[in-house]
Amino acid sequence: MRRVALIAAGLTRFGIRQATYRELIQEAGKAAFDSNKNVSPKDIEGFVLSSVFPERSAFQSHVACLAAESLGVRPRKLFGRVENMCGSGIVAIRTAYTAIVTGLADLVMVVGAEKMNVPVPTEAALNMITGLDRDWEGSYGLAAPPMFALSAQAHAAKYGTNEEQLSMVSVKNHNHSKNNPYAHFQKGSTMEQVMCSRMISTPLRLFHCSTMSDGAAAAIFASEERAKGLTDKPIFITGTAQAAHGYAVANFHRDLSHWPALKEAANDAYAMAGIGPDDIDFAELHDCFSIAEIIAYEELGFCEKGEGGKFIEQGLSDYGGKVVVNPRGGLIGCGHPLGATGVAHATEIFLQMRGEAGPRQVPGAKIALSHTNSGPGEHHILIFEKGF
Ligand SMILES: CC(C)(COP(=O)(O)OP(=O)(O)OC[C@H]1O[C@@H](n2cnc3c(N)ncnc32)[C@H](O)[C@@H]1OP(=O)(O)O)[C@@H](O)C(=O)NCCC(=O)NCCS
């Protein structure tokens, strides 16, 4: 099987941005080309755009062609848009990966972009509900915060996971994003601030939630052969997997403290890469809500099932612990422009592997895992290894 390398990456600052949808794409695309001067737009053979609801939030559809044109890219071997809710970015990267592995293309650009704060954030909340089962759940108020709150309640009831432990995830990720000039939030936070923030959906408070951000990220992938002429620092995708157990919360699983689809995907990705959870140096995990990071520790095998609360409490997911989780600040610290998030994981992995992450550098980073979910029943994973 042909190997696939990440050879360039860049992103915009995440936040409430005045920039238009097109401008965000241009900013991220330029940053990716600036990161590797051996690649120019005319070289790109394939182009995949990850974007969830530009029709609603940027009043624009047919966006893959718009994005490619905005960057001066004229793809002729692979082309299109991917929408898979919050997991879209990794699904787009897997699309590029598959095309390169099969020989359909040698050089593919992936861009993730979302404009969430147009016209007003409350509109973004309504938009978000379009990603849930409209007939049976979304229209009755089962938006993302209550959906993940159900997991937090089940985890608390079964394993005793408490509000302090949920809050430690938020404090860690806010303190990481303090060192990230591209993050939505850069002031850090304290336990008091998190635990006194207003209740959104019991037990999840404001600071336990990711926020609505505008932003874009871009990454360029090449076959191993093509990468040789373009970089001496390739980062290879060595494992990848997905699993989906269902759409409506009421249908896919009875015990919301367990996310078996994530465990299944993790095991497949580890097997493909020929590694185990203990080999991961750092992980970009989908902390859309702090409980999601705690459950991910468990299902990814960083700790035993039910021990996720203790894992954060003991500092095992921070610098100096077992595996550094979310060094860029996660979704809680960076914000979550849906289509951009999975691609932003790749931009962080690009910087970390090259030793260019500044004050948030993970010492000796060689193997990284990227995980996004599209709800508790649907998970996407990539494993990256430093190839130099
Ligand atoms: C949590 C949520 C309901 C809050 O929305 P809201 O009540 O409209 O609150 P706002 O976004 O206006 O934020 C209020 C303030 O808190 C701040 N804030 C919001 N989230 C924050 C966070 N995680 N950390 C720190 N500050 C935060 C905002 O910057 C804003 O500050 P300001 O008043 O100084 O401008 C909303 O952000 C949300 O739904 N998040 C989840 C998004 C989601 O579902 N994503 C998909 C996940 S699968």
The ligand as a MOL file (V3000), in Angstrom:
LIG
                    3D

  0  0  0     0  0            999 V3000
M  V30 BEGIN CTAB
M  V30 COUNTS 48 50 0 0 0
M  V30 BEGIN ATOM
M  V30 1 C -22.4110 26.8230 25.3780 0
M  V30 2 C -23.2690 27.6950 24.5220 0
M  V30 3 C -24.7320 27.2770 24.6380 0
M  V30 4 C -23.1320 29.1420 25.0120 0
M  V30 5 O -23.7820 29.9770 24.1010 0
M  V30 6 P -24.3200 31.4260 24.5960 0
M  V30 7 O -25.1830 31.2460 25.7750 0
M  V30 8 O -24.9010 32.0760 23.3800 0
M  V30 9 O -23.0270 32.1350 25.0670 0
M  V30 10 P -22.0010 32.9800 24.2150 0
M  V30 11 O -21.4140 32.1500 23.1390 0
M  V30 12 O -22.6510 34.2580 23.8410 0
M  V30 13 O -20.8690 33.2680 25.2550 0
M  V30 14 C -21.0720 34.1420 26.3740 0
M  V30 15 C -19.7140 34.6100 26.8460 0
M  V30 16 O -18.9910 33.4560 27.3500 0
M  V30 17 C -17.7680 33.2840 26.6320 0
M  V30 18 N -17.5720 31.8360 26.4320 0
M  V30 19 C -18.3400 30.9970 25.7280 0
M  V30 20 N -17.8210 29.7470 25.7860 0
M  V30 21 C -16.7030 29.8230 26.5240 0
M  V30 22 C -15.7210 28.9070 26.9080 0
M  V30 23 N -15.7560 27.6010 26.5680 0
M  V30 24 N -14.7100 29.3420 27.6270 0
M  V30 25 C -14.6280 30.6530 27.9820 0
M  V30 26 N -15.5260 31.5730 27.6540 0
M  V30 27 C -16.5470 31.1610 26.9390 0
M  V30 28 C -17.9930 34.0190 25.3050 0
M  V30 29 O -16.7650 34.4610 24.7780 0
M  V30 30 C -18.8610 35.1920 25.7360 0
M  V30 31 O -18.0230 36.1560 26.3310 0
M  V30 32 P -18.3520 37.7340 26.1940 0
M  V30 33 O -19.7000 37.9010 26.8510 0
M  V30 34 O -17.2320 38.3670 26.9290 0
M  V30 35 O -18.3690 38.0140 24.7350 0
M  V30 36 C -22.8490 27.6500 23.0250 0
M  V30 37 O -21.5400 28.1410 22.8850 0
M  V30 38 C -22.9040 26.2290 22.5060 0
M  V30 39 O -23.9790 25.7590 22.1430 0
M  V30 40 N -21.7800 25.5500 22.4470 0
M  V30 41 C -21.7330 24.1990 21.9340 0
M  V30 42 C -21.4740 24.2200 20.4680 0
M  V30 43 C -21.7040 22.8620 19.8880 0
M  V30 44 O -22.6910 22.2260 20.1260 0
M  V30 45 N -20.7600 22.4070 19.0720 0
M  V30 46 C -20.8310 21.1200 18.4960 0
M  V30 47 C -20.3040 20.1570 19.4700 0
M  V30 48 S -20.5710 18.4730 19.0680 0
M  V30 END ATOM
M  V30 BEGIN BOND
M  V30 1 1 1 2
M  V30 2 1 2 3
M  V30 3 1 2 4
M  V30 4 1 2 36
M  V30 5 1 4 5
M  V30 6 1 5 6
M  V30 7 2 6 7
M  V30 8 1 6 8
M  V30 9 1 6 9
M  V30 10 1 9 10
M  V30 11 2 10 11
M  V30 12 1 10 12
M  V30 13 1 10 13
M  V30 14 1 13 14
M  V30 15 1 14 15
M  V30 16 1 15 16
M  V30 17 1 15 30
M  V30 18 1 16 17
M  V30 19 1 17 18
M  V30 20 1 17 28
M  V30 21 1 18 19
M  V30 22 1 18 27
M  V30 23 2 19 20
M  V30 24 1 20 21
M  V30 25 1 21 22
M  V30 26 2 21 27
M  V30 27 1 22 23
M  V30 28 2 22 24
M  V30 29 1 24 25
M  V30 30 2 25 26
M  V30 31 1 26 27
M  V30 32 1 28 29
M  V30 33 1 28 30
M  V30 34 1 30 31
M  V30 35 1 31 32
M  V30 36 2 32 33
M  V30 37 1 32 34
M  V30 38 1 32 35
M  V30 39 1 36 37
M  V30 40 1 36 38
M  V30 41 2 38 39
M  V30 42 1 38 40
M  V30 43 1 40 41
M  V30 44 1 41 42
M  V30 45 1 42 43
M  V30 46 2 43 44
M  V30 47 1 43 45
M  V30 48 1 45 46
M  V30 49 1 46 47
M  V30 50 1 47 48
M  V30 END BOND
M  V30 END CTAB
M  END
